[in-house]
Amino acid sequence: KIATIVCNLLEVNPKINYTGGKRGWKGDVAKGLLDINKILQLGWSPKHSIEDGIAKYIEWLKLNY
């Protein structure tokens, strides 16, 4: 999903081919479990969607590099 978001923002359309197998590439995190439900129950809410956060980061990269 992240690769697709980045490609859309950069207006490129490469063929995305996952080659990682069961564990991903060497050194990759085998399993990641992220859940924000507990902090949401405490009243926190994210300021940005993942799409917006990636867009802001790409814009920062363009301005700084």
RODO-2510 file (C-alpha; in nm, 4 decimals, decimal comma):
residues 65
     n   res          X          Y          Z
     1     k     0,0000     0,0000     0,0000
     2     i     0,2796     0,2443     0,0885
     3     a     0,4585     0,1817    -0,2430
     4     t     0,1358     0,2520    -0,4309
     5     i     0,0772     0,5764    -0,2381
     6     v     0,4334     0,6955    -0,3083
     7     c     0,4065     0,6093    -0,6787
     8     n     0,0748     0,7917    -0,7096
     9     l     0,2146     1,1028    -0,5413
    10     l     0,5225     1,0991    -0,7642
    11     e     0,3021     1,0347    -1,0685
    12     v     0,4968     0,7257    -1,1722
    13     n     0,3560     0,3883    -1,2635
    14     p     0,6220     0,1201    -1,2223
    15     k     0,5378    -0,2463    -1,2068
    16     i     0,5393    -0,3340    -0,8369
    17     n     0,6504    -0,6920    -0,7854
    18     y     0,6744    -0,8230    -0,4303
    19     t     0,9679    -1,0612    -0,4103
    20     g     1,0036    -1,1061    -0,0367
    21     g     0,8519    -1,4477     0,0134
    22     k     0,7246    -1,5502     0,3572
    23     r     0,9663    -1,3378     0,5621
    24     g     1,0372    -1,0534     0,3251
    25     w     1,3922    -0,9617     0,2328
    26     k     1,6992    -1,0418     0,4420
    27     g     1,6912    -0,8223     0,7508
    28     d     1,3228    -0,7384     0,7104
    29     v     1,0926    -0,7423     1,0116
    30     a     0,9224    -1,0813     0,9957
    31     k     0,6016    -0,9649     1,1596
    32     g     0,4759    -0,6268     1,2686
    33     l     0,1611    -0,5698     1,4685
    34     l     0,0588    -0,2093     1,5091
    35     d    -0,2671    -0,1131     1,6730
    36     i    -0,3725     0,2335     1,7872
    37     n    -0,7041     0,1308     1,9430
    38     k    -0,5850     0,1717     2,3036
    39     i    -0,4579     0,5256     2,2503
    40     l    -0,7749     0,6124     2,0564
    41     q    -0,9745     0,5042     2,3622
    42     l    -0,7758     0,7579     2,5665
    43     g    -0,8972     1,0372     2,3396
    44     w    -0,6003     1,0707     2,1032
    45     s    -0,6636     1,1005     1,7330
    46     p    -0,4171     1,1150     1,4452
    47     k    -0,3625     1,4546     1,2829
    48     h    -0,2834     1,3066     0,9424
    49     s    -0,3846     1,0068     0,7383
    50     i    -0,1062     0,7824     0,6104
    51     e    -0,1598     0,9288     0,2643
    52     d    -0,1299     1,2859     0,3949
    53     g     0,1755     1,2004     0,6055
    54     i     0,3549     1,0432     0,3093
    55     a     0,2619     1,3419     0,0890
    56     k     0,4010     1,5843     0,3470
    57     y     0,7224     1,3817     0,3746
    58     i     0,7708     1,3677    -0,0026
    59     e     0,7184     1,7448    -0,0229
    60     w     0,9767     1,7923     0,2546
    61     l     1,2234     1,5730     0,0658
    62     k     1,1707     1,7756    -0,2526
    63     l     1,2340     2,1016    -0,0661
    64     n     1,5376     1,9794     0,1261
    65     y     1,7153     1,7528    -0,1190
***
